[in-house]
């Protein structure tokens, strides 16, 4: 393996911590600050205070700072899921009264917490999160979707990086070799430094999901289809979300948060379509027309 020799496994963040201690930065009061957020980290007792000096049009940054501090106080794995639109707001604001009475909010993350706790004692928090991601995001979500869709198209997919032996080996690699300071995927990049070109190793990470939110907002057929579905009486009387939530999602979809709200809205759109296809047993002429236009757009790569 080429590249610099990593520090000892037990020294996760030790170099960064020592450097911050020797050369403190961004400490003390900020003169002229007009935005302050303060809270206590219950895990270590540290009091975190963020001070910002922003122009009047930039005051929404204060809300982001408060949310950052609040989320920093949430222990994992709940912190990782606190960015989900359903979990970011009180459930009583989202769910109808009948549906809220029928669910158990404390059990919503029970599976995630069980996976997080499953690794042996002494396993680092990072490796626990990676194990959780492997079980839920990859195995139960990504692989299931990709395999199902490619099977329908008669395409066989293989996942070489999910080979059981490689996955088990990865689970035994110390955290310090995966996240070194602020450098992510450290050992992976070091191992492939002689194989991959520099522009690949240094490129900015980006997702590869379908741009659902962009299509919802920019494509006329998608926008009409989603808008009609959200404002349809059957959708609003389905009994899961309060009608005002659909209105807010639709409004936010056309704001700067298009990607977040579009991705948050998509599962509810799919649930409603599933109900209509498998439980309601009927579709209106408008729905059939929209489905035809929508499918044509997807096949054309719109």
C-alpha positions in Angstrom: 0.0 0.0 0.0 1.5 3.3 -1.1 1.2 6.7 0.7 1.8 7.9 4.2 1.9 5.5 7.1 -1.3 5.9 9.2 -1.1 6.6 12.9 -1.9 3.9 15.5 -5.4 2.5 15.5 -6.0 3.8 19.0 -5.3 7.4 18.0 -8.5 8.2 16.2 -8.5 12.0 15.7 -5.5 12.3 18.1 -3.4 14.2 15.6 -6.3 16.6 14.9 -7.0 17.1 18.6 -3.4 17.8 19.4 -3.2 20.3 16.6 -6.3 22.1 17.7 -4.9 22.2 21.2 -1.6 23.7 20.1 -3.2 26.1 17.6 -6.7 27.0 18.8 -8.8 28.6 16.1 -12.3 30.1 16.2 -12.4 30.4 20.0 -13.6 33.2 22.2 -16.4 35.7 21.6 -17.0 37.1 18.2 -17.2 40.9 18.2 -20.4 42.1 16.6 -22.1 38.7 16.6 -25.8 39.0 16.0 -26.6 35.3 16.0 -25.8 33.0 18.9 -26.8 29.4 19.5 -25.7 27.6 22.7 -26.3 24.1 24.2 -24.7 21.3 26.2 -23.4 18.1 24.8 -24.8 15.4 27.2 -22.3 12.9 26.1 -19.3 14.8 27.4 -20.7 17.8 29.3 -19.1 20.3 27.0 -21.0 23.5 26.4 -21.0 24.4 22.7 -21.5 28.0 21.7 -21.7 29.2 18.1 -21.5 32.9 17.4 -22.1 34.3 13.9 -22.1 37.8 12.4 -24.5 37.8 9.4 -26.3 40.3 7.3 -30.0 40.7 7.9 -30.8 38.5 4.9 -28.5 35.9 6.3 -30.3 35.4 9.6 -31.7 32.0 8.6 -28.1 30.8 9.3 -28.9 31.1 13.0 -31.6 28.4 12.6 -29.1 26.1 11.0 -26.6 26.7 13.8 -29.2 25.8 16.4 -30.2 22.7 14.5 -26.5 21.7 14.2 -26.1 22.1 18.0 -29.3 20.2 18.7 -28.3 17.3 16.5 -24.8 17.2 17.9 -26.5 16.4 21.3 -28.4 13.4 19.9 -26.6 10.1 20.3 -26.2 7.8 17.3 -27.9 6.1 15.5 -30.7 8.6 16.1 -28.5 11.5 15.1 -27.9 9.9 11.7 -31.7 9.7 11.1 -32.5 13.1 12.6 -32.2 14.7 9.1 -35.1 12.7 7.8 -38.1 14.9 7.2 -40.4 12.6 9.2 -38.1 12.4 12.2 -37.0 16.1 12.1 -40.4 17.4 13.1 -42.8 16.3 15.9 -44.9 13.4 14.6 -48.0 15.1 15.9 -47.4 17.8 13.4 -47.1 15.3 10.5 -49.4 12.3 11.2 -53.1 12.3 11.4 -54.5 11.7 15.0 -55.7 8.2 14.2 -52.5 7.1 12.6 -50.4 8.6 15.4 -52.5 6.7 17.9 -51.9 3.4 16.0 -48.1 3.7 15.8 -45.3 3.4 18.4 -42.9 6.4 17.9 -40.3 4.9 20.2 -40.1 1.8 18.0 -39.5 3.7 14.7 -35.8 3.3 15.0 -35.7 0.0 16.9 -34.3 -1.9 14.0 -31.6 0.7 13.4 -30.6 0.8 17.1 -30.5 -3.1 17.2 -28.0 -3.1 14.2 -26.0 -0.3 15.8 -25.6 -2.3 19.1 -25.0 -5.6 17.5 -21.2 -5.4 16.9 -19.0 -6.6 19.7 -18.1 -4.4 22.7 -15.2 -2.1 21.9 -16.3 -1.6 18.3 -15.9 2.1 17.3 -18.8 4.3 16.7 -17.8 4.7 13.0 -17.7 1.0 12.4 -21.0 0.6 14.1 -22.5 3.2 11.8 -20.9 1.5 8.8 -22.4 -1.8 9.9 -25.8 -0.2 10.2 -25.4 1.4 6.8 -24.5 -2.0 5.3 -27.5 -3.7 6.8 -30.2 -1.1 6.1 -29.1 1.4 3.4 -27.2 -1.1 1.2 -28.7 -4.6 1.8 -32.3 -3.7 2.5 -32.5 -0.7 0.2 -30.0 -0.2 -2.6 -29.3 -3.8 -3.5 -33.0 -4.7 -3.3 -34.0 -1.9 -5.6 -31.1 -2.4 -8.1 -31.6 -6.2 -8.3 -35.4 -6.0 -8.6 -35.3 -3.4 -11.4 -32.5 -5.1 -13.3 -34.2 -8.5 -13.0 -37.3 -6.9 -14.7 -35.0 -5.8 -17.6 -33.3 -9.2 -17.8 -30.0 -7.9 -16.6 -27.9 -9.8 -14.0 -25.9 -7.5 -11.6 -22.9 -8.4 -9.5 -21.5 -6.5 -6.6 -17.8 -7.2 -6.2 -17.2 -4.8 -3.4 -20.0 -6.6 -1.4 -18.2 -9.9 -1.6 -18.7 -11.5 1.9 -14.9 -11.9 2.5 -14.2 -8.3 1.6 -17.1 -7.0 3.7 -15.9 -9.0 6.7 -12.4 -7.8 6.2 -13.6 -4.2 6.0 -15.4 -4.6 9.3 -12.1 -5.4 11.0 -10.2 -2.4 9.7 -9.7 0.1 12.4 -11.6 3.4 12.2 -8.5 5.5 12.0 -7.7 3.9 8.6 -11.1 4.7 7.3 -11.5 8.3 8.5 -8.2 10.0 9.2 -8.8 13.5 10.5 -11.1 14.9 7.9 -10.0 12.6 5.1 -12.7 10.0 4.3 -12.1 6.6 2.8 -8.4 6.9 3.7 -7.3 3.2 3.4 -9.4 2.7 0.3 -7.7 5.6 -1.5 -4.3 4.6 -0.3 -4.7 1.1 -1.4 -5.8 2.2 -4.9 -3.4 5.1 -5.3 -1.3 3.2 -7.8 -4.3 2.0 -9.7 -6.8 4.9 -10.0 -5.9 8.3 -11.6 -5.5 11.3 -9.2 -8.6 13.0 -10.5 -10.7 10.0 -9.4 -9.1 9.8 -6.0 -9.5 13.6 -5.3 -12.9 14.2 -6.9 -15.7 15.6 -4.8 -18.2 12.9 -3.7 -21.6 13.1 -5.2 -24.6 10.7 -5.2 -25.8 8.7 -8.1 -29.6 8.6 -7.3 -32.2 9.6 -9.9 -32.9 13.4 -9.7 -36.5 12.8 -8.7 -36.9 16.3 -7.1 -35.6 18.0 -10.2 -38.1 16.1 -12.4 -40.9 16.9 -10.0 -40.1 20.6 -10.2 -39.0 21.1 -13.8 -40.7 18.5 -16.0 -44.3 19.6 -16.9 -45.7 16.0 -17.0 -44.2 15.0 -13.6 -45.2 18.3 -12.0 -48.8 17.9 -13.2 -48.9 14.3 -12.1 -47.5 14.8 -8.6 -49.5 18.0 -8.1 -52.8 16.2 -9.1 -52.0 13.3 -6.9 -51.2 15.4 -3.8 -54.3 17.4 -4.1 -56.6 14.5 -4.9 -59.3 13.7 -2.3 -58.3 10.1 -2.0 -54.7 11.0 -1.1 -55.7 13.5 1.5 -58.2 11.1 3.1 -55.7 8.1 3.1 -55.1 8.7 6.8 -51.3 8.8 7.1 -50.3 12.4 6.8 -52.3 15.5 7.6 -53.4 17.3 4.4 -51.5 20.5 5.4 -48.2 18.4 5.3 -48.8 17.6 1.6 -49.4 21.3 1.0 -46.2 22.3 2.8 -44.1 19.6 1.0 -45.5 20.9 -2.4 -44.6 24.5 -1.4 -41.2 23.6 -0.2 -40.5 21.5 -3.3 -40.5 24.7 -5.3 -38.1 26.5 -2.9 -34.3 26.2 -2.4 -34.9 22.9 -0.6 -36.2 21.1 -3.7 -33.9 18.1 -3.4 -34.6 17.5 0.3 -38.3 17.9 0.1 -38.6 16.1 -3.2 -36.8 13.1 -1.8 -38.9 13.3 1.4 -42.1 13.4 -0.6 -41.3 10.6 -3.0 -41.9 7.6 -0.5 -45.4 9.0 0.2 -46.1 9.3 -3.5 -45.1 5.7 -4.0 -47.2 4.6 -1.0 -50.3 6.3 -2.4 -49.7 4.8 -5.9 -49.3 1.4 -4.3 -52.6 1.8 -2.5 -54.3 2.7 -5.7 -52.8 -0.2 -7.7 -53.1 -3.0 -5.1 -55.8 -2.0 -2.7 -58.2 0.4 -4.3 -58.2 -1.6 -7.5 -59.1 1.2 -9.9 -57.6 4.2 -11.6 -59.3 7.2 -13.1 -58.8 8.2 -16.7 -56.7 11.1 -15.6 -54.4 8.8 -13.6 -54.0 6.5 -16.6 -53.1 9.5 -18.8 -50.6 10.8 -16.4 -49.0 7.3 -16.0 -48.7 7.0 -19.7 -47.1 10.4 -20.1 -44.9 9.8 -17.0 -43.7 6.4 -18.3 -42.9 7.9 -21.7 -40.8 10.6 -20.1 -38.9 8.1 -18.0 -38.1 5.9 -21.0 -36.9 9.0 -22.9 -34.6 9.9 -20.0 -36.5 13.1 -19.2 
